[in-house]
Amino acid sequence: MTQNLESEKTVEAYLRDRMRSLGGKAYKWVSPGNDGVPDRICVFPGGQKELVETKGKGGRLTPSQQKRFSELVRMGSRVWVLWSREQVDIFIDFIGGGNDRYAIYPSSVSSLLYRPPVD
């Protein structure tokens, strides 16, 4: 699913920088032996944690990501899949750390959340 013309590197760097500007962190998540984990664990001021996968031009979710994200969602985690800097802004505004530049509508937020396929 390609949703923009920005590179994944651009989207991920923007997420990291926006989190830093809020006083939060976007930790790179590497989990040896557990392929498919989301790219970042975002920790907001106040302690809220969100799992974020960034994608860019030509990107798609791999089968191992779909499997791991489904597992995380079943355990009660939210996994966000962000394809552009605009979606990073929507995500941050929704969680509460943004400057409300964007009107947040349920459809714009729910489209960013990973939903496991129905069996």
Disulfide bonds with the S-S distance in Angstrom:
none
